[in-house]
Structure formats: structure tokens, C-alpha cells
Amino acid sequence: MNTITVELINSKAMQLLQDLEAMHIIRLHGPAVTPKIKLSDKYRGILSKEDGIDLNKHTDQMRSE
């Protein structure tokens, strides 16, 4: 097993590295490695069901104006 240091010069490079890790081709180490969290999981429960319904109604109203 070989270890190398890589300097990322483009923000898309981290996504490529994470994809390679998901395919079990490489293993990432260090603080820059963060697991991807779906936005639906991240923000679940922030709004009550009633507030969500009100927000959807308001958004629909704004779009129709």
C-alpha cells in the first residue's frame, strides 16, 4: 500500500476522491473528509408540519403573483 499527499486545486476534486473511496479504490484520511449528509436528513424536523404547510402555501401564492 502506498501513501501520497495530494493538494486539491479545484473544489470538484474532493467529490471525485469521495467517489473513489465509495468504490473502495482509495481510503481518505484527515479532517477534510466529511461524510455526505442528505439535506432532507440534515433539516428534518426543523419546521413543524403546520409551518411546512403554511410555507408551501405562501410559496405557491408568491409564484402565482
Order of alpha helices (4+ residues) and beta strands (2+ residues): alpha-alpha-alpha
